[in-house]
Amino acid sequence: MDRCRFLEISAFSIVFSGCGGGSDSASIVAPEPIPPVSSTVAESEWQQLTADLSGKLTLPNEGSVYEKARLVFNTRFDHIYPEAIVHCANEADIITALSFIQRNNLHVTSRCGSHGYTGNSTTTGIVLDLTSLNTITLSNGTVTIGGGARLVDVYDQLTAQGVAIPLGSCLSVGISGLTLGGGIGVVDRAYGLTCDNLLSAEVITADGTKVTCSASQEPELFWLYAVAVAEILLLLVILLLKHTPLKILQYSKPVTHLMISKQLWRNGKHYRTNGLTKCGHKSYPTG
């Protein structure tokens, strides 16, 4: 056998073996990376917390489930690994988790839409995920919204009933963070910010106490929301806001909500009606 023929056969053998032709290669599965999380909490404590919750506790040893649960909207904070994520099913879960957190001296933050620009939706301690607290009900000119609701649900339910409140334009943003951040949207000039329409709020403080606050009840606590101060741990569980009648403007050609927003902003005097503009899943007060 000459040298050229030998090299051809050798090359073919190497390529074939690299394609996984052997039985052993098919059984090799790359292990999931282990999150860089260390905890001083005993395993028995985590097990007890799991038993005490109505919702779910997600821990770093759950692989891709944990990886999906820990990430927030802004990839800038992908390097942060919580010790656990508590998916609160009700208010009792919040209080149970806060007691556990205080007992073990852990950091904590709450999460609704995960859009916080400063990374407030994540921590190296425990994340309290409130997205299951998302009920929305209407009554006599007001809307009661669970603190974990996202704007897509708020828009859909209010629009279906002919009303709306001034909100932002990103559907996955959470109502609590939006309200605490002021609630800037394309209709502020006509209807104010989201926090301007907040009538009262039910909150759970860091010590697990539930408090209802408004302009007349616990006004100093309510003032924190009215001026959008969100640097302390106050978990919004229920928000009561006033809503506005909805008027749908018809467009002959499909356009994005952003295009509509810009058009209404530039030509506000032509659309200054006591209503809202609807485009797909989006609704805005016009003005």
N, C-alpha and C positions, 0 to 999 in steps of 0.2 A: 504494500500500500504506500503510495507516494505521500509526501508531506501535505500537499493541498487537500487531498481527499481526507486525510486524518483530521485536519483542522475543520473541515466541513461537518464531519460526523460529530466531532467534539462540541462544536458550536450548537448543532441541532439538539444534542443531548442536554446541554445546559439550559437552553431556552425552554425545552419541553418540561424539564424538572421545575423550572421557575414558575410554570403556569399552574402549579398545584395538582399535578397528575397523581402524586402519591397519596395514599390513604391517610397518612399522618397529618398532612397539611390542612386537611378539611376540618380536623377536630381541634385545631389551635384557635382559641378565641382570646383576643386581647383583653386583659382585665380593665375594668373601669377605673379611672384615676381616683385616688383617695383624696378627698377634700382636705386642705390644710387647716383642720379645725381641731382644737384641743379643748377639753371641757373639764372643769373641776367638779362637775355635778356627777354624783354616783349613778350608775346604770339603774339601780333600783328606784331612784328619784324620777328618772325619765319614764320608767314603766308605770309608776304611780300617777304621774301627770297624764299619761295616755289613758289610763283607766278613769281618771276624774273628768275628762273632757267629753262633751257630746260631739265635738268636731274632731278633726284629725291633727295629729302631731307628726311633722316631717323632720327627720333627723339626717345628719350627713351620711350615715351608713346605708341610705336608701338609693344610692347611685343616681340614675337619671331622673328619678322622681324628685329627689332633693335638688338636683341641678336646675331643673325646670322651675321649681318653687322658689329658689333663692334669687333668681335673676330679676332685675328691674328694667324699666324701659330704656334708661340711659346706660349704654355700655361702658361709660366712664367708671361705673361702680361695680364692674364684673369681678374685681379682685376681692370683694368683700364676701365673706362666708359666715352666715349666721350659725350659731350653735343649734338653733331649731327654728322652725316656722310653725306657729300655732294657727290653724285654720278655724277661727271661732265660728261656731254654729249659732250662738246666741250670746246674750249679755252675761249669762252665768259663766260661760267659757272665758270671757275677758277677765272677770273678777278672779276666777280660779287661776288663770295664767299670771295675773299680776301678783297674787299671793305667792306663787311659786318663784317668781322673779325676785321679789323682795327677800324671800327666805334664802335664796341662793346668791343674792347680791349680783344680779346680772344686768347688763344693759338691755334696753327695750325700745322698740319703736312700733308704730302702727302702720298699716299699709291698706290702701284702697285701690288706687289706679297705678301706683308705682312710677309716677311721672315726676317726682320731686327733682328739681334741678340741682339741689344741694345734697342729694343722697339721703334725704330724711326717711325714705321708704325702706332702708336696709340698715343693718347693724351687725356687729360681730357677736351680739348677744342674742336676744329672741325677737323675732318679728311676729307681731299679732296681725294676721291677715283677716280683714273685716269684710271681704267681698261677699260673703254669704248673707250679710245683714243689708239686704238690698230691696226691701219692700217699698212700694210707692202707692200712696192713697191720696185721693182728692176729697175735699170737703169745704164748702162755703167760701170759695175764693182763696183757699190755701192748699198747699200740697205738703204731705208728710213723707219724707224720704229717708230710708235707712242709710246710715253713715257709710256703708260699703258699696252703695250703688254707683254705677258708672254712667257717663253721660249718654251712651247709646240707649240704655234702658230708660233713662229719664226722658230723653227726647221722644222715643217711640211711644211710651205710655201717655205722656202729656199731649203729644200731637194727636193721638188717636181720640182723645177726649176734648179736643178743640182748645187747648190752653198751652201755655209754655212759660218758662222763666228765663231770664237772661243768663246764658251760660257761655262756655267757650266753644271752640270748633273741633276739638279732638275727641272722638267718640270713646276712647279708652281711658280718658281722665276720670278720676274719682270725684264724687261730689264733695267729700269732706276736704280734700286737699285744695280743690278749686275754691271753695268758700273761704278757707283759712288763708289762701293766697290772694283773696280779694274777689276773683272771678271776673277777670277782664275778658271782654268779648267785643264783637263788632257792633253791638247795640248799646254800649254804655251810655252814650249821650242821651238816648231816649229813655232808657229804663234803669240806668245805674249798673253797678257791679252786682255780682251774685250776693255778696255779703250785705249789700244795701237792702236786699229783699228778704233777709233772714229775720224771722219774727221771734223764734226761740230755738233752743237746742237742748237735747238731753245728752249729757256727757258723763263719762266715767273718769274720775281723777286717778292719779298714780297710786293712791292708797286703796283703790277699789270702791270708792264712794260714788254712787250715782246721783247726779245733780241736774235739775232742770233750770235753765237760765234764760232770761229775757230782759227787756228794758226795765221791767218792774220787779222781776224776781232774780236774785243774785246778779244785779246789774253790772258789778265790776267784772265778774266772770264773763258775762255776755259781751262786755266791752272788748275783751281780748279777741273775740271773733269779729266784732264789728270793725275793728281796726286792723284785722288780719295779722295778729301776732301768733305765730305758730312754733315758738321756740321752747314751749313747755309741753309736757305730756298730758294732753287732754283728748280722750278718745271720743269722737263724735259718734254717737250711736243712732240718734234720730234728729233730723233737721225739719223745722216747720218754716216754709217760705210762702210768700204770696205769689200768685201766678197771674198771667195776663191773657186776655182772649186772643185766640189765634185767627188770623186771616191769611188764606193761602193765595199767593199771587201765581198765576199760571204763566208758564213760558212755553213757547212753541218749539224751542230747540233745547235739547239736554245740555246743561252746563254744570260745572262743578260748584259746590257751595262757596268755594273761595272766589270764583268769578262773580257770583251773585253778590257776595259780601262787598267786594270792591266796587261793584257798580252802584249798590245802594249807598255805600259810603261816599262816593263821589257825587251822586245825584240825590242825596238824602231829601232835599226839598220836594222832589217829585213823589216820594214814597212815604212821607211822614204821616202814616196812618196809625191808628190804635190797634195794631195787629202784629202778626208775625209772618215771616216769609218761609215757605217750606220748599226744600229741594231734596228729593230722595229721603234720607233719614235725618236731614238737617232742618231745623226751624229757628228762625231768628226774629226778634221784634224788629220792626223797621223804624228808622228814624235817623 
